[in-house]
Amino acid sequence: MSLIKEFKEFAVKGNVIDLAVAVIIGGAFGKIVSSFVNDIIMPPLGVLLGGVDFKDLVFIVQEATVSAAGEEIEAVTLNYGNFIQNVVDFLIIAFVIFMAIKGINSAKKKKEEAPAAPPAPPKSEVLLEEIRDLLKK
């Protein structure tokens, strides 16, 4: 029974919920970046490189054939065009994460560097200063 209670406490903790939210948002962000790369970056890049569609860039290891039974056997290919698109995806995601972490660290550093207000003097010291000022007058 205590194992279930411990698991419940673990699952309800804020860190687990924050991690779950981060994974969901990260997945959605990955789809956005993939669409950005596939639909916006790669087509103009392909045009600049002579009308190349990166999805069509393959190295054929074995040609498609027809078996003795009349069944078509698909070609074996290395799809290096898709690999290039995935590398571009990764670089964009890594750069965005780098910039976000850099911004967070910068904000933390500024917060730490902010000078703290000096502590208020004790009441007895304030009273003594007032007495001193009165005696001066």
C-alpha positions in Angstrom: 0.0 0.0 0.0 2.8 2.4 0.8 4.3 1.9 -2.7 1.1 3.2 -4.3 1.1 6.2 -1.9 4.7 7.0 -2.8 3.9 6.8 -6.5 0.9 9.1 -6.0 3.0 11.7 -4.2 5.7 11.4 -6.9 3.2 11.8 -9.8 1.4 14.8 -8.2 4.7 16.7 -7.5 5.1 19.8 -9.6 8.3 18.6 -11.3 6.6 15.6 -12.9 3.7 17.8 -14.2 6.2 20.4 -15.5 8.1 17.7 -17.3 5.0 16.3 -18.9 4.0 19.8 -20.1 7.5 20.3 -21.4 7.4 17.1 -23.4 4.0 17.9 -24.9 5.1 21.4 -25.9 8.4 20.1 -27.2 6.7 17.6 -29.4 4.5 20.4 -30.8 7.5 22.7 -31.3 9.3 19.9 -33.1 6.4 19.6 -35.6 6.4 23.3 -36.2 10.2 23.3 -36.9 9.8 20.3 -39.2 7.1 22.1 -41.1 9.3 25.3 -41.2 12.2 23.3 -42.6 10.3 21.1 -45.0 7.9 23.8 -46.3 9.8 27.0 -46.1 13.6 26.5 -46.0 14.2 23.4 -48.1 12.2 24.4 -51.3 14.1 27.7 -51.9 17.3 25.9 -51.0 16.5 23.2 -53.5 15.8 25.9 -56.2 19.1 27.6 -55.4 20.8 24.2 -55.9 19.2 23.7 -59.3 15.7 22.5 -58.6 16.6 19.7 -56.2 13.9 18.3 -54.0 15.7 16.9 -51.0 13.1 14.2 -50.5 14.1 12.8 -53.9 17.8 12.6 -53.0 18.5 8.9 -52.6 21.4 6.5 -53.2 20.0 3.2 -54.7 21.7 0.2 -53.1 19.6 -2.3 -55.0 17.2 -1.6 -57.9 13.5 -2.6 -57.7 13.0 -6.1 -59.2 10.2 -8.5 -59.9 10.4 -11.9 -58.3 9.8 -15.2 -60.0 6.3 -15.3 -58.5 5.6 -11.9 -60.2 5.7 -9.9 -57.0 7.5 -6.5 -57.2 10.4 -6.1 -54.8 11.0 -2.5 -53.8 14.3 -0.9 -54.3 16.7 -0.6 -51.4 17.7 3.0 -51.0 19.7 5.3 -48.6 17.5 8.4 -48.2 20.2 11.0 -47.6 17.9 13.9 -48.6 15.7 13.1 -45.6 18.7 12.9 -43.4 19.8 16.4 -44.6 16.3 17.8 -43.7 16.5 16.2 -40.3 19.9 17.7 -39.6 18.6 21.1 -40.5 15.6 20.5 -38.2 18.0 19.5 -35.4 20.2 22.6 -35.9 17.2 24.9 -35.7 15.8 23.3 -32.6 19.2 23.2 -30.9 19.8 26.9 -31.7 16.4 27.9 -30.3 16.9 25.9 -27.2 20.4 27.4 -26.8 19.0 30.9 -27.1 16.2 30.2 -24.6 18.7 28.7 -22.1 21.1 31.6 -22.6 18.2 34.1 -22.0 17.1 32.2 -18.8 20.7 32.2 -17.5 21.1 35.9 -18.3 17.9 36.7 -16.4 19.1 34.6 -13.4 22.5 36.3 -13.5 20.9 39.8 -13.5 18.7 38.8 -10.6 21.7 37.5 -8.6 23.8 40.6 -9.4 21.1 43.0 -8.3 22.3 44.6 -5.0 20.2 43.7 -2.0 18.9 46.5 0.1 21.0 46.9 3.2 19.2 45.6 6.3 17.4 48.1 8.5 19.3 49.1 11.6 18.0 47.8 14.9 15.5 50.0 16.7 18.0 50.7 19.5 20.5 52.1 17.0 17.9 54.3 15.4 16.9 55.6 18.8 20.5 56.3 19.7 21.0 58.2 16.4 17.9 60.3 17.1 19.2 61.1 20.6 22.6 62.1 19.2 20.9 64.4 16.6 18.8 66.0 19.3 21.9 66.6 21.5 23.7 68.2 18.5 20.8 70.8 18.2 
